[in-house]
Amino acid sequence: MSSPQSQHPAGSTALNMDHQWLPFTANRHFKQAPRIFVAAEGMHFTTHDGRQVIDGISSLWCVGAGHNRRPIAEAIKKQLDTLDYATAFQISNDQAFEAAQMIADLCPGDLNKVLFCNSGSEAADTSLKVALAYHRARGEGHRNVFIGREKGYHGVNFGGMSVGGLPANRKVYGAQLLPRVDHMRFIHDPVHHAYIHNQEPVWQEDPLLELEGRILALHDPSNVAAIIVEPVAGSAGWYLPPKGYLQRLRQICDKHGILLIFDEVITGFGRMGTNFGAD
């Protein structure tokens, strides 16, 4: 596909923007008035024309410690000078085991195994694969139904889009998504809880009544492999779950032998004031 020649950002050197396709971006519109970052320090970006911009979302939740932190940069350089990369197939390295132990020590309860991935999307799909493999290994390979939530976001791979509940992300790929997936209702009640302030909303009804009364009854709990949710909804807007919701969801899963997957790409590593939303 051809496109008009891109214009160069004011104040920048010659920059050919014809070859990168930006995700979730109106690319033609972007190239008419591009927003280009050229440097970062602490919590601020510097734009190509010298403005300072606050990185309010930690660059999609992966720069929580801030930009250009000297101890982090020095540690990265030290590791690059020592061992830049080693395959994880049949081989590993000392730092990977040390990092896994540090993460396991942060996790709540008996969560103590770490499988490293390259992105949130890959992590979400991997969690679904692990769930299927787990049930198959214990003689319940018929458990292959997944349950997500309306407006949930679990990445851009086919598995994550299947359990995700964002219509705009699903509509083009519907025929290729996983076949045995259902979705719970969303956790926001705009009529009774249009505004909340730093506390979980209290619902008059049980928001998980539909899960047990319709969804699990329809598929039969014995066929369900896992339920996957964000502890706090993020990509569809920042919504706290109803009071007691996550504890009740845990109880329902335990009752029926269903795995519960928390997608903590947004809520993990201290962003909730605890190590993880699961805490």
Backbone bond lengths (Angstrom), bond angles and torsions (degrees), N, CA, C in turn:
res aa  C-N    CA-C-N  psi(-1)  N-CA   C-N-CA  omega(-1)  CA-C   N-CA-C  phi
1 M - - - 1.452 - - 1.519 109.09 -
2 S 1.305 116.70 132.77 1.454 120.67 179.05 1.515 109.85 -94.06
3 S 1.315 116.67 157.03 1.452 122.29 178.97 1.510 109.23 -144.04
4 P 1.344 118.02 159.23 1.454 119.93 177.54 1.517 110.94 -59.52
5 Q 1.321 116.06 151.44 1.460 121.25 179.08 1.526 109.66 -60.14
6 S 1.321 117.26 131.16 1.452 120.86 -178.18 1.513 110.97 -70.97
7 Q 1.316 115.31 144.98 1.448 120.91 174.73 1.519 108.96 -88.38
8 H 1.329 115.65 152.54 1.452 119.64 179.87 1.521 109.48 -86.84
9 P 1.333 119.04 139.47 1.454 120.77 176.27 1.523 110.96 -59.47
10 A 1.320 115.10 141.95 1.467 119.06 178.78 1.522 109.22 -60.69
11 G 1.307 116.74 134.47 1.452 121.94 177.60 1.508 114.32 83.62
12 S 1.325 118.97 -0.73 1.460 120.56 -178.74 1.519 109.66 -101.46
13 T 1.324 114.76 162.97 1.446 119.13 173.02 1.520 107.95 -75.37
14 A 1.332 116.36 172.38 1.461 120.00 179.79 1.526 109.54 -55.35
15 L 1.317 116.03 123.44 1.453 120.86 -175.23 1.517 108.48 -136.70
16 N 1.316 115.28 114.38 1.456 120.58 179.55 1.530 108.83 -86.81
17 M 1.329 116.66 112.88 1.464 121.36 -177.07 1.526 112.49 -104.86
18 D 1.330 116.68 18.03 1.457 120.07 -174.48 1.532 113.39 -75.43
19 H 1.319 118.34 -19.52 1.460 119.43 -165.45 1.526 114.61 -107.22
20 Q 1.313 119.00 -12.04 1.460 119.43 177.58 1.529 109.49 -98.28
21 W 1.315 115.71 130.88 1.454 122.86 178.99 1.528 107.19 -104.68
22 L 1.317 117.09 107.94 1.452 121.76 -175.18 1.532 110.59 -78.45
23 P 1.340 118.17 132.86 1.469 120.27 -179.66 1.522 111.47 -74.84
24 F 1.333 115.84 150.66 1.468 122.13 178.10 1.527 111.48 48.89
25 T 1.313 116.49 40.94 1.464 122.32 -175.16 1.517 109.51 -140.49
26 A 1.327 116.29 136.22 1.463 120.20 170.60 1.523 107.54 -76.07
27 N 1.327 116.11 93.95 1.458 120.19 -167.77 1.520 113.57 -63.23
28 R 1.325 118.75 -40.99 1.462 119.68 179.98 1.527 110.88 -64.47
29 H 1.316 115.73 -41.62 1.459 119.77 178.43 1.522 110.30 -64.90
30 F 1.335 116.68 -41.73 1.458 120.73 -179.83 1.524 111.39 -58.24
31 K 1.314 116.56 -42.86 1.466 119.73 -175.80 1.526 112.49 -71.11
32 Q 1.326 117.21 -17.30 1.458 119.45 175.35 1.528 111.26 -76.48
33 A 1.300 117.75 -29.25 1.463 122.37 177.84 1.522 108.37 -144.49
34 P 1.314 118.23 69.74 1.466 122.02 -171.98 1.523 112.53 -66.83
35 R 1.326 114.44 148.21 1.460 122.35 174.47 1.528 106.67 -114.17
36 I 1.302 116.07 108.55 1.459 121.75 -172.61 1.522 109.60 -119.89
37 F 1.337 116.46 126.26 1.462 121.74 172.90 1.529 108.89 -96.05
38 V 1.320 116.08 139.21 1.471 120.07 -178.33 1.520 112.50 -121.39
39 A 1.349 117.52 -11.26 1.458 120.34 179.87 1.520 108.83 -160.88
40 A 1.352 115.84 164.92 1.462 120.60 178.54 1.521 109.03 -151.05
41 E 1.324 115.20 145.75 1.464 121.75 178.76 1.520 107.85 -151.96
42 G 1.336 116.94 124.54 1.452 119.57 179.48 1.517 111.15 63.25
43 M 1.320 116.91 -120.12 1.463 121.60 -179.42 1.522 112.47 -104.92
44 H 1.338 117.00 13.20 1.463 120.16 -176.04 1.528 111.96 -121.44
45 F 1.331 115.31 142.15 1.451 123.12 165.94 1.523 108.96 -94.82
46 T 1.321 115.27 155.96 1.462 121.47 168.36 1.516 107.89 -112.84
47 T 1.330 116.49 127.88 1.458 120.87 -179.14 1.517 110.32 -83.59
48 H 1.343 115.30 170.48 1.460 120.26 -178.56 1.525 111.60 -63.07
49 D 1.349 117.69 -22.53 1.465 119.82 178.92 1.522 112.21 -105.17
50 G 1.358 116.49 19.35 1.455 120.15 168.87 1.513 116.40 89.06
51 R 1.328 119.55 5.15 1.456 120.93 179.67 1.527 110.84 -82.81
52 Q 1.340 115.95 154.10 1.457 122.33 176.52 1.533 109.05 -100.71
53 V 1.336 116.42 130.50 1.459 122.43 -178.32 1.525 108.59 -127.14
54 I 1.337 116.86 128.66 1.462 120.84 178.48 1.528 109.87 -72.51
55 D 1.320 116.09 131.44 1.472 121.16 175.76 1.524 108.02 -84.89
56 G 1.327 115.69 79.43 1.454 120.75 -172.99 1.513 115.07 -72.98
57 I 1.328 118.68 -14.23 1.467 120.44 179.74 1.533 111.70 -116.35
58 S 1.330 116.46 21.14 1.476 120.64 178.89 1.521 111.39 50.31
59 S 1.347 115.76 39.57 1.461 121.26 179.47 1.519 111.66 52.15
60 L 1.319 114.88 56.75 1.467 122.30 -173.78 1.528 111.11 59.37
61 W 1.324 115.55 48.80 1.464 123.82 164.51 1.528 114.62 68.61
62 C 1.311 118.84 25.09 1.470 118.72 179.82 1.530 113.03 -125.02
63 V 1.342 118.26 7.02 1.468 120.83 178.00 1.528 108.27 -129.14
64 G 1.331 115.41 48.52 1.456 120.11 -176.14 1.513 113.58 -64.10
65 A 1.310 118.08 -24.68 1.465 120.90 -179.94 1.521 112.72 -84.22
66 G 1.329 117.07 -5.05 1.457 120.15 -178.88 1.521 112.23 96.74
67 H 1.325 114.93 165.68 1.464 121.56 -176.62 1.527 111.74 -91.33
68 N 1.328 114.03 148.54 1.465 122.39 172.87 1.524 112.09 56.26
69 R 1.321 115.63 40.64 1.466 120.16 175.71 1.520 108.29 -77.13
70 R 1.316 116.25 120.63 1.455 120.77 -172.04 1.526 113.14 -59.17
71 P 1.351 120.67 -44.73 1.478 118.80 179.53 1.526 112.26 -61.10
72 I 1.341 116.73 -36.36 1.460 119.91 179.51 1.524 110.39 -69.04
73 A 1.334 116.50 -44.95 1.468 120.26 179.60 1.529 110.87 -61.25
74 E 1.324 116.70 -40.50 1.468 120.20 -179.55 1.528 110.78 -67.88
75 A 1.330 116.82 -38.70 1.465 119.63 178.56 1.523 110.90 -65.65
76 I 1.338 116.73 -40.66 1.465 120.37 177.83 1.518 110.88 -62.44
77 K 1.335 116.35 -45.45 1.464 119.51 -179.46 1.531 111.07 -64.46
78 K 1.328 116.75 -40.71 1.466 120.04 178.62 1.523 111.01 -59.74
79 Q 1.345 115.99 -42.22 1.456 119.30 -179.87 1.532 111.38 -69.32
80 L 1.344 117.02 -39.41 1.462 120.25 176.76 1.527 111.17 -60.74
81 D 1.323 116.27 -38.55 1.467 120.02 179.76 1.524 112.19 -72.24
82 T 1.356 116.61 -20.39 1.460 120.86 -176.83 1.523 112.22 -97.60
83 L 1.346 115.46 -55.06 1.463 121.82 179.62 1.513 107.23 -154.72
84 D 1.331 116.24 111.57 1.463 118.78 -175.51 1.522 112.10 -78.73
85 Y 1.324 118.18 -40.85 1.458 120.34 -177.55 1.516 109.97 -163.00
86 A 1.334 114.63 146.16 1.458 121.21 171.85 1.519 107.40 -142.76
87 T 1.310 117.18 137.44 1.453 120.51 -179.35 1.524 111.08 -59.43
88 A 1.319 115.53 152.03 1.464 120.22 178.44 1.519 112.39 -98.82
89 F 1.331 117.66 3.29 1.459 121.32 178.11 1.521 109.25 -88.58
90 Q 1.334 116.05 110.37 1.467 123.28 179.37 1.523 113.13 67.06
91 I 1.323 117.71 3.07 1.469 122.52 -176.96 1.523 107.22 -143.82
92 S 1.322 116.85 153.97 1.458 119.48 170.70 1.519 108.38 -147.92
93 N 1.332 116.01 -168.95 1.452 119.76 178.82 1.523 108.94 -139.89
94 D 1.317 116.07 162.53 1.463 120.66 -173.05 1.521 112.54 -62.13
95 Q 1.333 117.45 -38.48 1.453 119.89 -175.92 1.532 112.33 -69.87
96 A 1.327 117.35 -30.14 1.463 120.16 177.77 1.528 110.62 -65.14
97 F 1.333 117.66 -42.36 1.464 120.79 178.17 1.526 110.84 -65.86
98 E 1.332 116.23 -38.84 1.465 119.33 179.21 1.530 110.97 -66.46
99 A 1.336 116.64 -41.39 1.460 120.48 178.47 1.524 111.11 -64.20
100 A 1.341 117.01 -40.22 1.459 120.79 178.87 1.517 111.36 -62.55
101 Q 1.330 116.84 -40.00 1.465 119.84 178.69 1.526 110.52 -65.27
102 M 1.333 117.22 -40.54 1.464 120.70 179.96 1.532 110.98 -63.48
103 I 1.336 116.27 -40.59 1.469 119.59 178.90 1.521 110.37 -68.56
104 A 1.337 117.36 -42.27 1.466 120.59 178.88 1.523 111.08 -60.36
105 D 1.326 116.51 -36.87 1.468 119.92 179.33 1.526 111.65 -67.82
106 L 1.323 117.53 -26.15 1.460 121.45 178.54 1.518 112.75 -79.74
107 C 1.335 116.60 -25.54 1.466 120.51 -170.77 1.526 111.49 -76.45
108 P 1.332 117.02 150.73 1.466 120.87 -179.96 1.520 112.07 -79.54
109 G 1.316 115.57 160.70 1.462 121.12 173.42 1.518 112.85 58.43
110 D 1.338 115.09 -137.36 1.461 120.41 -177.37 1.529 111.85 -102.26
111 L 1.325 117.11 22.91 1.464 119.88 174.99 1.526 107.90 -75.51
112 N 1.319 117.11 103.26 1.459 119.49 -171.71 1.521 113.79 -140.11
113 K 1.334 117.20 17.61 1.460 120.91 176.47 1.535 108.15 -119.51
114 V 1.326 116.56 139.22 1.468 121.44 -175.40 1.520 109.42 -126.34
115 L 1.321 116.35 128.96 1.457 122.06 174.17 1.529 106.43 -121.26
116 F 1.317 117.36 110.92 1.466 121.44 -174.16 1.528 111.32 -75.20
117 C 1.331 115.97 138.03 1.460 123.10 177.27 1.527 109.25 -129.26
118 N 1.326 115.48 172.74 1.462 120.33 -175.36 1.525 113.69 -96.54
119 S 1.332 117.63 -11.20 1.461 119.55 -176.28 1.520 109.46 -163.50
120 G 1.326 115.86 167.46 1.453 119.69 175.01 1.513 112.28 -63.86
121 S 1.324 117.04 -38.64 1.465 120.54 178.65 1.518 110.93 -61.83
122 E 1.324 116.52 -44.93 1.463 119.72 179.12 1.522 111.04 -66.24
123 A 1.332 116.82 -36.73 1.463 120.33 179.41 1.521 110.91 -64.76
124 A 1.336 117.30 -41.58 1.465 120.39 179.73 1.521 110.61 -63.50
125 D 1.323 117.42 -48.24 1.461 120.11 178.94 1.528 111.56 -62.45
126 T 1.324 116.36 -38.66 1.459 120.31 179.80 1.524 110.74 -64.02
127 S 1.331 117.02 -38.61 1.464 119.60 179.01 1.531 111.00 -62.73
128 L 1.335 116.99 -37.69 1.464 120.17 177.53 1.533 110.46 -66.24
129 K 1.317 116.95 -41.28 1.463 121.10 178.83 1.529 111.24 -64.39
130 V 1.334 116.06 -41.15 1.460 119.98 178.37 1.522 110.11 -62.96
131 A 1.331 117.14 -39.68 1.462 120.69 179.44 1.524 111.22 -61.43
132 L 1.328 116.94 -45.95 1.464 120.31 178.61 1.530 111.17 -63.13
133 A 1.333 116.16 -44.24 1.460 120.14 -178.77 1.526 111.23 -65.53
134 Y 1.319 116.78 -36.34 1.472 121.30 179.15 1.520 110.88 -61.48
135 H 1.322 116.15 -49.35 1.464 118.85 -178.41 1.531 111.21 -66.84
136 R 1.313 116.92 -36.84 1.465 119.80 179.04 1.531 110.23 -64.89
137 A 1.331 116.35 -40.13 1.464 120.34 -178.46 1.522 111.76 -66.66
138 R 1.324 117.11 -27.09 1.467 119.70 179.97 1.522 112.25 -98.67
139 G 1.347 116.69 16.09 1.448 121.17 173.19 1.509 115.52 83.52
140 E 1.340 117.79 17.41 1.461 121.46 177.75 1.524 110.34 -124.21
141 G 1.321 115.13 52.71 1.453 120.08 -179.00 1.512 114.08 -64.37
142 H 1.341 117.43 -12.79 1.466 120.00 177.98 1.530 111.48 -73.84
143 R 1.310 117.55 -11.58 1.467 120.24 176.70 1.530 108.94 -76.85
144 N 1.310 116.95 97.06 1.468 119.96 -177.67 1.527 112.78 -138.03
145 V 1.329 116.92 15.54 1.468 121.00 175.37 1.521 108.73 -93.34
146 F 1.334 116.13 135.26 1.458 121.47 174.73 1.521 109.29 -113.56
147 I 1.318 115.86 145.16 1.456 121.53 177.14 1.520 108.92 -124.12
148 G 1.329 115.90 121.04 1.447 121.99 174.47 1.520 109.89 -107.92
149 R 1.312 116.10 -153.43 1.456 120.01 -178.13 1.524 109.62 -140.15
150 E 1.329 116.18 145.58 1.460 120.21 175.25 1.533 109.70 -53.46
151 K 1.319 116.14 137.20 1.465 124.49 179.07 1.521 113.65 66.81
152 G 1.341 116.61 8.88 1.454 119.06 175.79 1.525 110.69 -71.32
153 Y 1.311 115.99 151.97 1.468 121.19 177.84 1.525 109.24 -129.23
154 H 1.325 115.70 124.11 1.459 120.77 -178.51 1.525 111.44 -135.66
155 G 1.320 115.62 35.76 1.449 119.91 174.23 1.515 113.56 98.08
156 V 1.317 114.64 -173.97 1.466 121.48 -170.24 1.518 113.26 -115.17
157 N 1.332 118.53 8.06 1.457 120.17 173.24 1.529 108.93 -85.06
158 F 1.327 116.85 167.15 1.454 119.98 -173.02 1.532 112.82 -61.04
159 G 1.332 117.41 -38.98 1.454 119.29 178.40 1.517 111.97 -65.66
160 G 1.322 116.32 -47.76 1.453 120.31 -179.55 1.508 112.98 -64.02
161 M 1.342 117.39 -37.15 1.464 120.03 176.38 1.523 111.12 -68.61
162 S 1.330 116.85 -31.01 1.463 120.50 -179.33 1.521 111.16 -66.17
163 V 1.324 116.76 -47.58 1.461 119.92 -179.35 1.519 111.45 -82.76
164 G 1.323 117.51 -16.74 1.446 121.07 175.37 1.518 110.81 -71.04
165 G 1.329 115.20 160.08 1.454 118.90 -174.93 1.513 113.86 -126.09
166 L 1.336 117.26 33.91 1.462 121.71 177.60 1.528 108.28 -99.94
167 P 1.326 118.75 109.70 1.472 120.85 -175.25 1.522 113.91 -56.20
168 A 1.327 117.82 -39.12 1.462 120.44 -177.50 1.524 111.56 -63.19
169 N 1.330 117.16 -30.55 1.465 121.12 179.35 1.524 112.43 -80.45
170 R 1.329 117.42 -20.18 1.453 121.92 -172.58 1.525 113.73 -100.64
171 K 1.335 118.03 -27.15 1.457 121.08 -164.21 1.522 113.73 -62.08
172 V 1.320 118.27 -33.54 1.464 120.50 -177.11 1.523 111.62 -78.75
173 Y 1.345 116.60 -23.23 1.468 120.07 -169.79 1.519 112.89 -114.55
174 G 1.331 117.96 14.03 1.454 121.47 -170.86 1.512 115.11 -50.16
175 A 1.328 117.81 -42.70 1.461 120.76 -175.52 1.523 112.59 -69.48
176 Q 1.334 117.54 -18.17 1.459 120.61 -176.33 1.520 113.09 -104.09
177 L 1.326 118.03 2.54 1.455 120.32 -179.68 1.527 110.42 -79.17
178 L 1.324 116.62 165.82 1.458 121.01 -179.47 1.519 109.61 -60.00
179 P 1.348 118.39 140.41 1.461 121.03 -169.96 1.521 114.87 -78.97
180 R 1.321 119.02 -31.86 1.464 120.58 -171.78 1.520 110.18 -110.13
181 V 1.330 114.55 75.53 1.459 121.66 -177.17 1.521 108.57 -134.84
182 D 1.320 116.49 140.37 1.461 121.84 173.54 1.527 108.24 -132.68
183 H 1.332 116.00 169.75 1.454 119.92 -174.75 1.526 111.07 -135.76
184 M 1.329 115.44 134.07 1.453 121.87 173.39 1.523 109.87 -77.88
185 R 1.321 115.21 166.20 1.460 120.17 176.96 1.524 110.32 -69.79
186 F 1.324 114.92 158.27 1.464 120.44 -179.09 1.522 109.89 -72.88
187 I 1.329 116.14 164.66 1.463 121.27 -172.27 1.520 113.11 -98.62
188 H 1.329 118.54 12.79 1.456 120.36 179.66 1.519 110.20 -115.29
189 D 1.319 116.25 129.89 1.458 123.25 175.73 1.525 107.79 -111.28
190 P 1.341 118.27 96.51 1.464 120.45 -174.10 1.524 113.79 -68.32
191 V 1.328 117.76 -18.81 1.464 119.97 -179.35 1.530 110.83 -75.90
192 H 1.328 116.40 -48.67 1.463 120.56 -175.57 1.531 113.37 -96.93
193 H 1.338 116.84 -17.89 1.464 119.37 -176.36 1.530 110.19 -136.08
194 A 1.314 115.36 52.36 1.465 118.82 178.64 1.522 110.65 -63.07
195 Y 1.326 116.64 -33.69 1.460 121.08 -179.54 1.528 108.82 -133.71
196 I 1.304 115.95 132.11 1.461 121.31 173.43 1.512 107.60 -132.15
197 H 1.316 116.43 157.94 1.459 119.72 -176.12 1.522 109.42 -132.50
198 N 1.316 114.98 100.01 1.463 122.59 170.92 1.527 114.02 55.18
199 Q 1.302 116.86 32.42 1.455 119.00 175.38 1.523 109.68 -155.29
200 E 1.325 115.41 155.12 1.451 120.08 179.53 1.526 109.63 -69.34
201 P 1.322 118.80 134.02 1.465 120.31 177.96 1.522 111.07 -68.88
202 V 1.304 116.02 145.99 1.463 121.97 177.86 1.522 108.22 -101.37
203 W 1.328 116.58 115.29 1.466 121.58 179.81 1.522 109.97 -89.32
204 Q 1.316 116.52 143.98 1.452 121.45 176.43 1.531 111.30 -75.89
205 E 1.325 115.87 -24.95 1.457 121.40 178.69 1.526 109.71 -110.68
206 D 1.293 116.21 167.26 1.459 121.23 177.65 1.527 108.60 -85.96
207 P 1.343 118.71 110.29 1.467 119.91 -177.26 1.525 113.23 -67.15
208 L 1.338 117.22 -12.73 1.464 120.67 179.99 1.527 112.17 -102.42
209 L 1.333 116.59 8.80 1.458 119.60 178.83 1.518 111.52 -60.74
210 E 1.336 116.01 -38.70 1.466 120.78 179.64 1.527 111.05 -65.19
211 L 1.331 116.63 -34.41 1.463 119.76 -178.98 1.524 110.68 -59.32
212 E 1.316 116.37 -49.81 1.465 119.05 -179.35 1.525 112.40 -79.55
213 G 1.344 116.65 -35.53 1.449 119.43 -173.88 1.511 114.83 -79.85
214 R 1.339 117.76 -28.42 1.464 119.39 -178.29 1.516 112.61 -120.45
215 I 1.344 116.59 -57.01 1.469 119.95 -170.13 1.525 111.35 -65.87
216 L 1.328 117.71 -52.64 1.462 119.44 -179.35 1.524 111.38 -68.12
217 A 1.327 116.01 -34.58 1.470 118.26 177.30 1.522 111.23 -66.16
218 L 1.331 116.85 -36.41 1.460 121.19 -178.97 1.524 111.68 -67.91
219 H 1.309 117.28 -44.32 1.470 121.29 -175.25 1.522 112.18 -92.54
220 D 1.316 118.43 -17.73 1.459 127.33 -170.48 1.529 109.08 72.35
221 P 1.321 117.78 124.32 1.475 120.53 -176.58 1.524 113.86 -55.27
222 S 1.332 116.72 -29.06 1.462 119.77 -177.39 1.516 112.86 -68.18
223 N 1.331 117.14 -12.30 1.463 121.26 178.44 1.523 113.27 -99.31
224 V 1.316 117.93 -4.82 1.463 121.57 -174.05 1.520 109.89 -90.33
225 A 1.330 115.87 125.51 1.464 121.02 179.31 1.516 111.37 -83.24
226 A 1.333 116.92 -48.47 1.462 118.97 -173.65 1.526 110.35 -159.45
227 I 1.316 114.40 154.64 1.457 123.36 168.68 1.519 107.07 -112.95
228 I 1.337 116.98 132.41 1.457 121.08 -177.77 1.529 109.74 -123.44
229 V 1.334 116.04 128.93 1.462 121.74 179.35 1.526 109.41 -142.82
230 E 1.310 114.93 159.85 1.460 121.39 165.17 1.532 106.57 -86.96
231 P 1.342 119.29 128.50 1.466 119.47 178.45 1.526 112.37 -54.05
232 V 1.319 116.12 -41.85 1.459 122.90 170.42 1.514 106.86 -123.63
233 A 1.320 117.45 125.49 1.462 120.03 -179.39 1.526 109.51 -62.08
234 G 1.339 116.18 134.33 1.455 119.24 -176.04 1.503 114.34 -119.98
235 S 1.324 117.41 -58.80 1.463 119.97 -170.47 1.522 113.14 -72.12
236 A 1.331 117.82 -19.99 1.462 120.42 177.99 1.519 111.53 -94.40
237 G 1.308 117.11 10.18 1.449 123.05 -170.93 1.515 108.31 116.06
238 W 1.318 116.68 155.40 1.461 119.73 -172.89 1.524 108.99 -89.18
239 Y 1.345 117.14 102.96 1.450 121.77 -174.95 1.524 110.54 -125.56
240 L 1.337 116.02 124.67 1.455 120.85 174.11 1.525 109.73 -76.87
241 P 1.328 117.90 144.06 1.472 119.69 177.64 1.518 110.22 -71.89
242 P 1.323 117.84 156.28 1.472 120.65 174.81 1.527 110.87 -57.31
243 K 1.317 115.51 152.49 1.463 120.95 -178.56 1.527 109.96 -59.19
244 G 1.325 116.76 128.41 1.456 122.97 179.88 1.515 114.76 81.58
245 Y 1.328 118.04 -0.69 1.470 122.38 -174.37 1.527 111.61 -62.76
246 L 1.313 117.37 -50.02 1.467 119.91 -175.56 1.524 111.29 -68.66
247 Q 1.341 117.19 -37.00 1.463 119.96 176.90 1.533 110.57 -64.41
248 R 1.320 116.32 -41.27 1.475 120.86 179.01 1.525 110.49 -66.08
249 L 1.330 116.24 -39.60 1.461 120.19 178.16 1.523 110.31 -62.95
250 R 1.326 116.73 -40.94 1.466 120.96 176.85 1.528 110.58 -60.12
251 Q 1.330 117.30 -42.66 1.463 121.46 -178.82 1.526 111.26 -65.05
252 I 1.332 116.62 -41.53 1.465 120.34 179.54 1.527 110.71 -63.16
253 C 1.325 116.19 -43.53 1.469 120.04 179.33 1.524 111.05 -64.02
254 D 1.315 117.04 -43.90 1.466 120.22 178.75 1.527 111.12 -61.86
255 K 1.323 116.13 -40.30 1.466 121.14 -178.42 1.518 111.84 -59.65
256 H 1.340 116.70 -36.68 1.466 120.81 -173.26 1.536 113.20 -108.37
257 G 1.330 118.76 8.06 1.460 120.85 179.19 1.513 113.65 70.01
258 I 1.324 116.52 28.60 1.466 122.13 -178.05 1.527 109.29 -98.81
259 L 1.314 117.20 136.68 1.457 120.61 176.33 1.525 110.06 -74.66
260 L 1.325 116.17 143.89 1.469 121.74 177.22 1.522 108.31 -113.48
261 I 1.332 116.04 120.27 1.460 122.25 -178.67 1.521 108.44 -108.11
262 F 1.323 116.85 122.87 1.456 121.78 171.55 1.526 108.37 -99.05
263 D 1.324 116.36 119.54 1.461 121.31 173.39 1.523 106.97 -84.36
264 E 1.335 115.97 104.33 1.466 121.35 -173.96 1.527 112.36 -108.03
265 V 1.320 117.02 26.00 1.461 119.44 178.45 1.531 110.24 -58.07
266 I 1.331 116.50 -36.37 1.463 120.37 179.61 1.522 111.65 -91.82
267 T 1.330 118.18 -38.26 1.464 120.57 -169.70 1.520 113.99 -93.27
268 G 1.318 118.89 -8.37 1.449 121.03 -173.20 1.510 115.10 -83.36
269 F 1.328 115.36 169.38 1.460 124.83 174.49 1.529 112.52 59.64
270 G 1.337 114.89 49.46 1.460 120.19 169.13 1.502 117.09 92.15
271 R 1.326 118.59 -3.99 1.465 118.57 -173.79 1.526 113.00 -73.21
272 M 1.332 117.84 -15.84 1.458 121.16 178.40 1.534 112.09 -96.25
273 G 1.326 117.01 3.00 1.452 120.13 -172.06 1.516 111.78 88.64
274 T 1.334 116.24 -12.25 1.465 123.27 171.18 1.520 107.07 -119.47
275 N 1.320 116.97 173.41 1.463 118.73 -178.89 1.527 111.24 -60.05
276 F 1.345 116.10 -44.05 1.461 121.08 -179.48 1.519 109.71 -141.63
277 G 1.327 115.34 159.53 1.449 119.89 174.26 1.514 111.78 -60.21
278 A 1.325 117.32 -30.14 1.457 121.68 179.46 1.529 112.17 -61.26
279 D 1.310 117.00 -21.10 1.474 120.38 179.52 1.528 111.04 -67.14
